[in-house]
Amino acid sequence: MNEYLATFYTHYGAVKFFKYCEANAVGARQAPVPRQLSASCGVCVVFTSPSWEIVKDAEDMEACFLCEAGGYRQIYSDKHDDTENK
């Protein structure tokens, strides 16, 4: 099992994914986003899973990081661009 950290564009997205984890017996906790990672909403979900892909289709997900000794390694980033709808 690996530990991952997912960041979200909105607080709602983080809460919704956290509730998904609870409903599916995935160990998870909400936490402030570490300063070096930054995020739009400031809340992340740290979860334990064999694969990060359980978060791949989560609403408003910004990025996913593998938690490693001494830091984080980004393994996914959404190519979200707010200007495309203007």
Summary of the structure (lengths in Angstrom):
residues: 86
radius of gyration: 12.3
end to end distance: 41.5
largest distance: 41.5
contacts: 248
relative contact order: 0.29
helix: 24%
strand: 40%
